[in-house]
Amino acid sequence: MKSRWIVPVATSSLILLLFFCFKIARFNALYYTYNDMYIFLQASCSWLDGRPLLYENIWGYDDRIHNNYAMLLWGPLIYLSGAYGAFAVQVGLLALSYGLLLRQLSRQMASWAVWAALSVLLLGPVWFWLNDHPGIGWHPELTYFPLSILFFLALYTHQSTWFWVTGALIVLVKEDGALLAGAIHLAFLCLQYLATNRERSIFGILTKPVFWRVLGGWAAVFIAGMVFLSYKNHSAEPEPRLQQALDAIGSGLHDPTFIRTNLRLLGQTVLLLLPSIGLLVYGLFRTGWQQTGGVLLIYAVAQLALLLSNWVQGGTYYGTNALFDLVSLTWPPRFVLVYAFSVVYTLLVWLILGVGRKEVPGRQWIPVCLVLVVVQLPLVQYARPDFRLFASLHAIVTHRYDPEKESLLPASDVAVVQKLAHGIPARSNVFVFDYLIPFFHKHYNIWPTEKQWEKADLAIIPNNDFQKLSERLPRVMKQPYRAVRLNTYTVYVTPAYESYLKKALPETPSLK
């Protein structure tokens, strides 16, 4: 039946809608308080307020660090909706890519194969952890996954216009996007080469001019992006992250701890990829193991290139970040490259080699998929200790806010903070304690790096000031300002914003 794609598309859309609600609930419960998401919220729409392109208040000129230009497309939505706009972009792209993918799969595969892809690859626990992005919530690199699906669909269906559009979007997400798009494109060519003659060796593709043209083209795009980034980086106040990473790796290669740490992270990365690898291997089993060596070689070479890029980028934080294990190879913005390729490659193999066109006798696929889904829970928990799915779901139901933060969130103070966040002018400059940042996601929050474009009219700091934030006030606040002490926090306010504070207070305390 031609319309059999409707049920899996409707199912995926419903699950994505529920996931969108989950993201909003997590955000409102103050689980996303690390600064990364708020950096990107600011950078995506700074140009709408007359600030420099991709400017934000922690690193300043963010375009000197990364080529995150695709964020400008989401800027107007984020400008209006803040973090909700970023979540809408993420889930919207997923819904679009899933819908088109499932429709394509339904045209060429039996129903069991469509449901296998949906359950294991598109909506499994690894996917859930990746898109939840614990502690942070969103990075623009997370859009790599849906964009990769759209890119491979454009390739597979020979839609040249959409090939250029989706390829350009991947490249504009970040400077390593060219590696991902190039890996998918080359893998597509190699699989097509194998499929035209099931007796061929994969090494024959090296004699085809088209292979070298595509390889050279994507290599040129990647190199051009890196040269452009280097030019911006060294034009003023350089932030030589690549050199820092190479220096850290160069010295680390003589350090047994560095080597052990990176080997463990590599092993954890492989574990997180096992479900998609498992479905890939099951597909090869369904084809009678034809050209298995060539298919796996393509996969390994492409992943090696992506892993090398991730390793170099993660090397920047070795020895300087206590959370290095969490921001290296298995960090969602890095891991998404290898995950996106693994999923797309598995789908390409199933489509091009004809896996799933026939019904499977005895429903043998069901236990295979059940194992590949269930095993993801312990794998993610082991590889990413920040993934606590059931504990998070329980906490959202039983607590208003993240239990780890509740001691610093008394209801009386939170009520004042929320009224301030809604009452002050849109896009105001504020300097607030970490846990309170989500309340001000539509404003320009300032960090202690003191890279702010404009100084703040409002600051909120814990009374015990264990982070010594008050010492920064003379350098991040407009003068003059006064202080109002609440139960847990002290609010610092300029005369221009004093009226908003008075409206937010249940009664007006004396001003110090």
KESEBA-404446 format. One record per residue (C-alpha): residue number from 0; y, z, x; residue in one letter. Coordinates in Angstrom, 3 decimals. Example, Ala and Ser with C-alpha at 12.3 -4.5 7.8 and 13.67 -1.06 7.14 Angstrom:
   num         c2         c3         c1   residu
     0     -4.500      7.800     12.300        A
     1     -1.060      7.140     13.670        S
This chain:
   num         c2         c3         c1   residu
     0      0.000      0.000      0.000        M
     1      3.360     -1.049      1.422        K
     2      5.094      2.090      0.196        S
     3      2.710      4.571      1.845        R
     4      5.406      5.362      4.419        W
     5      7.404      7.189      1.728        I
     6      5.303     10.375      1.763        V
     7      5.404     11.009      5.556        P
     8      9.111     10.098      5.664        V
     9      9.857     12.453      2.785        A
    10      7.790     15.176      4.455        T
    11      9.561     14.831      7.783        S
    12     12.962     14.716      6.083        S
    13     12.235     17.913      4.159        L
    14     11.072     19.702      7.316        I
    15     14.169     18.519      9.186        L
    16     16.379     19.770      6.360        L
    17     14.675     23.170      6.551        L
    18     15.146     23.098     10.323        F
    19     18.857     22.390      9.841        F
    20     19.051     25.460      7.599        C
    21     17.198     27.447     10.261        F
    22     19.722     26.358     12.901        K
    23     22.596     27.475     10.715        I
    24     20.896     30.804     10.023        A
    25     20.280     31.348     13.741        R
    26     23.880     30.468     14.530        F
    27     25.318     32.785     11.884        N
    28     23.034     35.559     13.114        A
    29     24.672     35.207     16.561        L
    30     21.601     34.012     18.464        Y
    31     23.522     31.198     20.191        Y
    32     25.998     33.083     22.381        T
    33     25.523     31.504     25.830        Y
    34     28.540     29.414     26.716        N
    35     26.985     25.947     27.105        D
    36     27.146     24.821     23.480        M
    37     30.772     25.927     23.165        Y
    38     31.657     23.995     26.313        I
    39     30.384     20.820     24.670        F
    40     32.017     21.598     21.326        L
    41     35.369     21.796     23.097        Q
    42     34.813     18.805     25.354        A
    43     33.736     16.533     22.493        S
    44     37.015     16.845     20.620        C
    45     39.606     17.964     23.194        S
    46     41.126     14.473     23.109        W
    47     41.900     14.940     19.404        L
    48     44.264     17.773     20.340        D
    49     46.056     15.858     23.079        G
    50     44.057     17.427     25.892        R
    51     42.442     15.416     28.703        P
    52     39.204     13.595     27.942        L
    53     36.179     15.951     27.970        L
    54     38.290     18.956     28.936        Y
    55     36.943     22.439     28.204        E
    56     37.870     25.972     29.155        N
    57     35.070     26.958     31.511        I
    58     34.840     24.175     34.106        W
    59     38.009     22.320     33.179        G
    60     37.602     18.571     33.634        Y
    61     33.974     18.352     32.556        D
    62     33.831     14.591     33.126        D
    63     33.956     15.300     36.860        R
    64     30.541     16.985     36.521        I
    65     28.699     14.729     34.039        H
    66     29.108     11.405     32.230        N
    67     28.777     12.920     28.735        N
    68     30.777     10.205     26.972        Y
    69     28.479      9.882     23.934        A
    70     29.869     13.261     22.834        M
    71     33.152     11.557     21.996        L
    72     31.378      9.807     19.118        L
    73     30.483     13.152     17.574        W
    74     33.946     14.584     18.310        G
    75     35.546     14.041     14.878        P
    76     32.620     15.717     13.077        L
    77     32.601     18.617     15.532        I
    78     36.391     18.844     15.221        Y
    79     36.024     19.463     11.488        L
    80     32.799     21.482     11.447        S
    81     32.385     23.038     14.878        G
    82     28.801     23.934     15.747        A
    83     27.622     22.795     12.322        Y
    84     28.764     19.300     13.253        G
    85     26.636     19.362     16.423        A
    86     23.604     20.500     14.436        F
    87     24.249     17.773     11.853        A
    88     24.354     15.119     14.603        V
    89     21.120     16.413     16.096        Q
    90     19.198     16.615     12.818        V
    91     20.765     13.428     11.441        G
    92     19.629     11.381     14.438        L
    93     16.167     12.921     14.181        L
    94     15.928     12.058     10.487        A
    95     17.052      8.471     11.091        L
    96     14.711      7.886     14.023        S
    97     11.757      9.566     12.301        Y
    98     12.267      7.590      9.117        G
    99     12.369      4.240     10.890        L
   100      9.485      5.175     13.179        L
   101      7.183      6.369     10.398        L
   102      7.917      3.239      8.397        R
   103      6.978      1.084     11.395        Q
   104      3.828      3.090     12.071        L
   105      2.786      2.884      8.420        S
   106      2.954     -0.904      8.571        R
   107      0.533     -1.133     11.489        Q
   108     -1.605      1.998     11.385        M
   109     -3.930      3.788      9.040        A
   110     -2.544      6.904      7.364        S
   111     -4.412      9.275      9.667        W
   112     -2.623      7.893     12.723        A
   113      0.780      8.288     11.091        V
   114      0.086     11.921     10.226        W
   115     -1.303     12.552     13.700        A
   116      1.911     11.289     15.296        A
   117      4.037     13.303     12.871        L
   118      2.199     16.588     13.327        S
   119      1.542     16.523     17.080        V
   120      4.456     14.569     18.538        L
   121      7.382     14.789     16.138        L
   122      7.186     18.221     14.521        L
   123      5.016     20.382     16.790        G
   124      5.963     23.773     18.284        P
   125      7.141     22.138     21.533        V
   126      9.556     20.028     19.489        W
   127     10.675     23.125     17.580        F
   128     11.393     25.126     20.728        W
   129     13.167     22.181     22.365        L
   130     15.534     21.586     19.454        N
   131     16.096     25.263     18.738        D
   132     17.216     25.620     22.384        H
   133     17.000     29.463     22.360        P
   134     20.146     31.293     23.338        G
   135     22.289     28.155     23.523        I
   136     21.616     26.076     20.406        G
   137     22.685     22.606     21.441        W
   138     23.181     20.306     24.397        H
   139     24.148     16.637     24.063        P
   140     21.013     15.772     26.077        E
   141     18.907     16.802     23.076        L
   142     19.997     13.531     21.456        T
   143     17.935     11.745     24.116        Y
   144     14.832     12.275     21.999        F
   145     15.875     10.522     18.756        P
   146     17.824      7.876     20.678        L
   147     14.728      7.109     22.767        S
   148     12.738      6.525     19.594        I
   149     15.434      4.193     18.247        L
   150     15.560      2.399     21.611        F
   151     11.829      1.792     21.754        F
   152     11.819      0.617     18.122        L
   153     14.537     -1.910     18.983        A
   154     12.424     -3.094     21.910        L
   155      9.215     -3.271     19.936        Y
   156     10.725     -5.126     16.968        T
   157     12.803     -7.432     19.216        H
   158     16.127     -6.362     17.714        Q
   159     18.425     -7.432     20.539        S
   160     21.631     -6.021     19.043        T
   161     20.111     -2.592     18.457        W
   162     18.510     -2.733     21.897        F
   163     21.974     -2.922     23.469        W
   164     23.476     -0.339     21.107        V
   165     20.737      2.265     21.551        T
   166     20.440      1.579     25.288        G
   167     24.181      2.085     25.702        A
   168     24.066      5.334     23.727        L
   169     21.297      6.710     25.946        I
   170     23.274      5.800     29.072        V
   171     26.399      7.467     27.663        L
   172     24.642     10.731     26.866        V
   173     24.512     11.611     30.572        K
   174     24.207      9.927     33.948        E
   175     20.393     10.252     34.008        D
   176     20.080      8.376     30.710        G
   177     19.678      5.099     32.607        A
   178     16.505      6.479     34.199        L
   179     15.045      7.322     30.793        L
   180     15.974      3.995     29.195        A
   181     14.715      2.098     32.237        G
   182     11.405      4.000     32.216        A
   183     10.842      3.177     28.535        I
   184     11.793     -0.481     29.005        H
   185      9.538     -0.960     32.039        L
   186      6.666      0.870     30.345        A
   187      7.028     -1.458     27.366        F
   188      6.823     -4.514     29.618        L
   189      3.790     -3.145     31.462        C
   190      1.902     -2.313     28.276        L
   191      2.662     -5.728     26.824        Q
   192      1.305     -7.277     30.020        Y
   193     -1.915     -5.282     29.725        L
   194     -2.310     -6.046     26.019        A
   195     -2.196     -9.828     26.456        T
   196     -5.377     -9.705     28.539        N
   197     -7.532     -6.581     28.338        R
   198     -9.197     -7.448     31.651        E
   199     -5.954     -7.422     33.653        R
   200     -4.996     -5.027     36.392        S
   201     -1.611     -3.385     35.994        I
   202     -0.614     -4.452     39.496        F
   203     -0.309     -8.018     38.274        G
   204      2.970     -7.096     36.596        I
   205      4.511     -6.923     40.067        L
   206      4.290    -10.718     40.264        T
   207      6.410    -11.187     37.150        K
   208     10.135    -11.845     37.710        P
   209     11.041    -10.168     34.413        V
   210      9.711     -6.842     35.736        F
   211     12.007     -6.971     38.743        W
   212     14.989     -8.100     36.677        R
   213     14.582     -5.179     34.304        V
   214     13.972     -2.727     37.157        L
   215     16.998     -4.018     39.061        G
   216     19.180     -3.990     35.957        G
   217     18.495     -0.352     35.044        W
   218     18.709      0.697     38.691        A
   219     22.140     -0.939     38.890        A
   220     23.279      0.881     35.740        V
   221     22.076      4.220     37.127        F
   222     23.690      3.676     40.533        I
   223     26.955      2.539     38.936        A
   224     26.999      5.684     36.812        G
   225     26.413      7.903     39.833        M
   226     29.096      6.104     41.865        V
   227     31.542      6.497     38.986        F
   228     30.658     10.196     38.703        L
   229     31.107     10.647     42.461        S
   230     34.500      8.962     42.302        Y
   231     35.681     11.273     39.510        K
   232     34.172     14.272     41.245        N
   233     36.019     13.716     44.507        H
   234     39.293     12.469     43.039        S
   235     40.600     16.022     42.606        A
   236     39.162     19.532     42.935        E
   237     35.646     18.288     43.721        P
   238     32.591     19.976     42.213        E
   239     29.886     18.579     44.570        P
   240     26.836     19.557     42.526        R
   241     24.617     16.853     43.970        L
   242     25.376     17.946     47.509        Q
   243     24.841     21.587     46.526        Q
   244     21.459     20.683     45.028        A
   245     20.366     18.690     48.075        L
   246     21.436     21.512     50.381        D
   247     19.502     24.055     48.305        A
   248     16.407     21.849     48.312        I
   249     16.696     21.121     52.029        G
   250     16.741     24.803     52.915        S
   251     14.252     25.682     50.154        G
   252     11.552     23.406     51.525        L
   253     11.215     25.900     54.385        H
   254     10.962     28.830     51.957        D
   255      7.469     29.628     50.566        P
   256      9.026     31.322     47.525        T
   257     10.991     28.182     46.676        F
   258      7.868     26.044     46.961        I
   259      5.740     28.409     44.844        R
   260      8.445     28.663     42.191        T
   261      8.835     24.914     41.855        N
   262      5.073     24.297     41.814        L
   263      4.757     26.840     39.003        R
   264      7.571     25.167     37.081        L
   265      5.902     21.793     37.586        L
   266      2.662     23.230     36.205        G
   267      4.496     24.647     33.199        Q
   268      6.104     21.254     32.586        T
   269      2.689     19.597     32.566        V
   270      1.414     22.232     30.134        L
   271      4.296     21.522     27.748        L
   272      3.441     17.813     27.914        L
   273     -0.276     18.361     27.263        L
   274     -0.140     17.790     23.477        P
   275      1.408     14.320     23.871        S
   276     -0.902     13.584     26.813        I
   277     -3.816     14.715     24.646        G
   278     -2.878     12.282     21.890        L
   279     -2.427      9.558     24.515        L
   280     -5.922     10.201     25.876        V
   281     -7.357     10.290     22.355        Y
   282     -5.793      6.875     21.771        G
   283     -7.455      5.544     24.924        L
   284    -10.755      6.962     23.667        F
   285    -10.279      5.056     20.392        R
   286     -9.835      1.800     22.368        T
   287    -13.013      2.333     24.380        G
   288    -11.176      3.475     27.533        W
   289    -10.030     -0.066     28.320        Q
   290     -7.469     -0.263     31.161        Q
   291     -7.223      3.530     31.185        T
   292     -6.298      3.628     34.871        G
   293     -3.402      1.229     34.403        G
   294     -2.091      3.024     31.302        V
   295     -2.154      6.414     33.013        L
   296     -0.633      5.009     36.208        L
   297      2.368      3.678     34.284        I
   298      2.819      7.089     32.681        Y
   299      2.531      8.973     35.974        A
   300      4.976      6.774     37.919        V
   301      7.636      6.926     35.197        A
   302      7.300     10.688     34.787        Q
   303      7.464     11.173     38.541        L
   304     10.872      9.459     38.641        A
   305     12.183     11.574     35.759        L
   306     10.771     14.785     37.220        L
   307     12.355     14.038     40.580        L
   308     15.737     13.646     38.907        S
   309     15.268     16.907     36.995        N
   310     14.147     18.700     40.147        W
   311     17.231     17.654     42.075        V
   312     19.568     18.651     39.242        Q
   313     17.852     22.005     38.804        G
   314     18.001     22.668     42.531        G
   315     21.728     23.395     42.187        T
   316     20.915     26.779     40.646        Y
   317     18.318     27.978     43.123        Y
   318     19.529     31.140     44.822        G
   319     22.726     31.269     42.733        T
   320     21.350     31.879     39.232        N
   321     19.081     34.786     38.369        A
   322     17.714     32.698     35.499        L
   323     16.706     29.771     37.720        F
   324     13.238     29.594     36.171        D
   325     14.803     29.026     32.756        L
   326     17.351     26.387     33.810        V
   327     15.156     24.235     36.003        S
   328     12.354     21.790     35.072        L
   329     11.510     23.389     31.720        T
   330     15.093     23.841     30.543        W
   331     15.495     21.850     27.267        P
   332     18.329     19.573     28.523        P
   333     16.120     18.582     31.476        R
   334     12.691     18.772     29.903        F
   335     13.835     16.514     27.049        V
   336     13.734     13.508     29.410        L
   337     10.054     13.883     30.250        V
   338      9.219     14.921     26.686        Y
   339     11.024     11.941     25.153        A
   340      9.280      9.548     27.513        F
   341      5.881     11.151     26.909        S
   342      6.211     10.845     23.127        V
   343      7.611      7.318     23.190        V
   344      5.007      6.143     25.687        Y
   345      2.167      7.535     23.585        T
   346      3.563      5.741     20.532        L
   347      3.904      2.499     22.512        L
   348      0.299      2.722     23.655        V
   349     -0.903      3.308     20.097        W
   350      1.165      0.419     18.733        L
   351      0.697     -2.169     21.459        I
   352     -2.985     -1.486     22.125        L
   353     -3.812     -1.284     18.431        G
   354     -4.851      2.356     18.234        V
   355     -5.060      3.706     14.693        G
   356     -5.389      0.402     12.868        R
   357     -8.798      1.366     11.495        K
   358     -9.877      4.449      9.595        E
   359    -11.716      7.085     11.615        V
   360    -15.197      7.947     10.312        P
   361    -15.822     11.567      9.427        G
   362    -12.176     12.561      9.808        R
   363    -12.763     13.419     13.459        Q
   364     -9.020     13.171     14.068        W
   365     -8.298     16.342     12.077        I
   366     -9.786     18.856     14.552        P
   367     -8.212     16.916     17.429        V
   368     -4.751     17.221     15.892        C
   369     -5.270     20.824     14.838        L
   370     -6.157     21.778     18.396        V
   371     -3.198     19.826     19.809        L
   372     -0.815     21.539     17.389        V
   373     -2.172     25.093     17.619        V
   374     -2.440     25.059     21.411        V
   375      1.297     24.398     21.635        Q
   376      2.137     27.941     20.525        L
   377      0.619     29.747     23.532        P
   378      1.675     26.939     25.870        L
   379      5.341     27.217     24.909        V
   380      5.197     30.997     24.928        Q
   381      3.770     30.966     28.464        Y
   382      6.088     28.281     29.849        A
   383      9.203     29.531     28.078        R
   384      9.359     33.301     27.549        P
   385     12.612     32.787     25.610        D
   386     10.508     31.188     22.841        F
   387      9.661     33.905     20.304        R
   388      9.055     31.960     17.105        L
   389      7.496     34.570     14.851        F
   390      9.677     37.390     16.173        A
   391     12.759     35.243     15.541        S
   392     11.703     34.358     12.010        L
   393     11.007     38.015     11.256        H
   394     14.329     39.104     12.758        A
   395     16.296     36.557     10.719        I
   396     14.741     37.889      7.518        V
   397     15.129     41.583      8.364        T
   398     18.406     41.652     10.336        H
   399     21.851     40.303      9.650        R
   400     22.436     39.680     13.347        Y
   401     20.360     39.297     16.486        D
   402     18.804     42.786     16.901        P
   403     19.669     42.776     20.604        E
   404     23.351     42.515     19.710        K
   405     23.582     44.728     16.608        E
   406     24.646     47.850     18.492        S
   407     27.941     46.123     19.315        L
   408     28.456     44.687     15.833        L
   409     29.572     47.469     13.459        P
   410     30.304     46.155      9.970        A
   411     33.923     47.343      9.975        S
   412     34.813     45.553     13.205        D
   413     32.840     42.428     12.304        V
   414     34.756     42.181      9.023        A
   415     38.060     42.191     10.928        V
   416     36.807     39.628     13.447        V
   417     35.564     37.285     10.721        Q
   418     38.867     37.492      8.838        K
   419     40.714     36.726     12.051        L
   420     38.497     33.747     12.794        A
   421     39.181     32.304      9.341        H
   422     42.834     33.294      9.220        G
   423     44.305     32.129     12.528        I
   424     45.441     28.492     12.819        P
   425     42.814     25.877     13.472        A
   426     42.075     25.163     17.139        R
   427     43.764     28.392     18.312        S
   428     43.258     29.629     21.869        N
   429     41.238     32.847     22.002        V
   430     39.587     35.066     24.617        F
   431     36.735     37.013     23.050        V
   432     33.632     38.939     24.052        F
   433     30.424     36.879     24.328        D
   434     28.730     38.114     21.145        Y
   435     31.775     37.203     19.052        L
   436     32.168     33.626     20.315        I
   437     30.197     32.057     17.412        P
   438     32.793     33.365     14.944        F
   439     35.388     31.258     16.780        F
   440     33.341     28.084     17.228        H
   441     36.136     25.928     15.769        K
   442     38.687     27.317     18.217        H
   443     39.294     27.018     21.942        Y
   444     37.600     29.991     23.490        N
   445     38.614     30.861     27.059        I
   446     36.176     32.059     29.746        W
   447     36.855     34.302     32.746        P
   448     36.843     31.266     35.025        T
   449     40.519     30.960     34.042        E
   450     40.350     27.162     33.691        K
   451     41.994     27.266     30.257        Q
   452     44.272     24.412     29.223        W
   453     46.509     26.845     27.329        E
   454     46.618     30.632     27.362        K
   455     45.335     32.705     24.456        A
   456     47.204     34.248     21.535        D
   457     44.281     36.508     20.678        L
   458     41.726     38.471     22.700        A
   459     38.914     40.790     21.579        I
   460     37.207     43.000     24.175        I
   461     34.745     45.915     23.818        P
   462     36.370     49.307     24.173        N
   463     34.042     50.230     27.030        N
   464     34.876     46.875     28.681        D
   465     31.673     46.839     30.723        F
   466     32.423     43.253     31.812        Q
   467     35.926     44.154     33.062        K
   468     37.433     41.435     30.847        L
   469     40.720     43.308     30.402        S
   470     41.494     42.708     34.069        E
   471     41.742     39.002     33.223        R
   472     44.201     39.430     30.380        L
   473     47.415     38.903     32.404        P
   474     46.045     35.543     33.553        R
   475     44.564     34.293     30.274        V
   476     46.937     35.728     27.613        M
   477     50.412     34.668     26.661        K
   478     53.081     37.293     27.290        Q
   479     53.928     39.624     25.676        P
   480     50.896     40.991     23.830        Y
   481     49.945     44.267     22.192        R
   482     46.671     46.074     21.613        A
   483     45.051     47.427     18.445        V
   484     41.995     49.612     18.895        R
   485     39.120     49.304     16.415        L
   486     35.875     51.307     16.390        N
   487     34.082     49.217     19.007        T
   488     36.625     46.589     20.057        Y
   489     40.241     46.343     21.074        T
   490     42.203     43.387     19.736        V
   491     45.023     42.013     21.889        Y
   492     47.531     39.886     20.056        V
   493     50.799     38.074     20.762        T
   494     53.763     38.468     18.400        P
   495     53.099     35.002     16.942        A
   496     49.629     36.091     15.790        Y
   497     50.378     39.681     14.808        E
   498     50.714     38.774     11.131        S
   499     47.164     37.360     11.081        Y
   500     45.822     40.607     12.532        L
   501     47.670     42.688      9.928        K
   502     46.102     40.625      7.159        K
   503     42.646     41.096      8.682        A
   504     42.892     44.878      9.027        L
   505     41.896     47.070      6.059        P
   506     44.866     49.237      6.946        E
   507     47.387     48.796      9.727        T
   508     46.821     51.211     12.653        P
   509     49.695     52.101     14.867        S
   510     50.277     49.524     17.595        L
   511     50.026     50.727     21.172        K
